[in-house]
Amino acid sequence: MTATADNPATTRLALRHRLAERGIDRQLLLLAPALLAVLVLFVYPFAYGVGLSFQPSHGGTLGAYRDFFSDAYQRDTIWTTLRLSLPAALLNVAASVPIAYRMRGRFRGKRILTTVLVVPITLGTVLTAEGLLNFLGPTGWFNRVLMGIGLTDGPLRLTNNYWGVFFSLVITGFPFAFLLILSYLSGIDPTLERAAATLGAGWWQRFRRITLPLLAPGLATTFCLTFVLAFSVFPSAVLVGDPAGTTRVISIAAYHAAYEVYDYSLASAIAVVMGVVELLVVAIVLGVRTLFYTGSTGGKG
């Protein structure tokens, strides 16, 4: 028997050296269970859905995509979804910045205020929609107060339309954006602003020239995540929107194709289109972030 066979420790050492020579760290094997889960739960369903979108019952390989884009009722769901998700994401990020900027330091009651601001994220879209119906509905508290003090003669229509879905997206998306922006701002060294203040820079100059450039990557990432969250809206569009009209978003079109028409190829094609639109918006935002960062640093790497 060889010395390697007689000594298991030598065998393990030799195996580690052979893997190291090939640039492989044995600790990477610990990622195998997570990688398997990703492949089974995400990569395989994605690949299967993309493949299914090219197997329609008629019209050839691109028949499902042709049916979607040739039907104005289906095609317009892209614009409807963008018209809801983009303003909601912009508002959530814009509103989060000043609040998080003021709350990044230590002050009394910070934990309580932070808890109040993030409570809506625990409610869920269904409970939020139910609350909006009770509060903003024709017989809700908001309209009763307006009519009681004589500001309106009749109830304002704030649910079962565009505004109901928009309010729902803002309420559920703001805590998510706020927590991300707060974490990014907390990571910026406050001594940078203090140094600028000693040189006579006002708060706006400090924010525009120091904080904002450092926060720009975080703003772009937060907007992308908030946009993707809003773009996939489904329960709100059904519960507090007009799912057959003004708030017929692309996710409703995919659901209709899959579970009412039972055209799984068309549903998969709509899901692929949905993903492509999201990727385009994310790519544009990241491109603008790169240009902004390059401009703010004077083109230096």
Summary of the structure (lengths in Angstrom):
residues: 301
radius of gyration: 26.0
end to end distance: 58.8
largest distance: 99.0
contacts: 868
relative contact order: 0.12
helix: 76%
strand: 0%
